[in-house]
């Protein structure tokens, strides 16, 4: 079965702050339990803010390093999921369900890409 990487993109500078709504956490927990029990979820996690990250670039035969935050990036990867699904349509369906759990005032984008098997 193909695997898919779902990158969760957020506007880090306008992301909700503070404690999450307990109802949101309950909905998310139920979906994660369902997708895991279905054998689709292989791994998922949120990422620390870009202020704690470092970009490493190889260009012109040289390495360069830039410590975060990456203020020039309006949208950053805030988390990911690795899904094993029958096809891209199924991976997108699970991703849609994940996005719909979020409150209406949030803006969250997900990019779904198949992992290339060697």
Secondary structure, DSSP 4 states (H G I P E B T S, - for coil): --EEEEEEEE-GGGS--SSPPHHHHHHHHHHHHHHHHTT-EEEEEE---GGG-EEEEEETTEEEEEESP-TT-SSEEEEEEEEE-SSHHHHHHHHHHHHHHS-TT--EEEEEEEPPP-
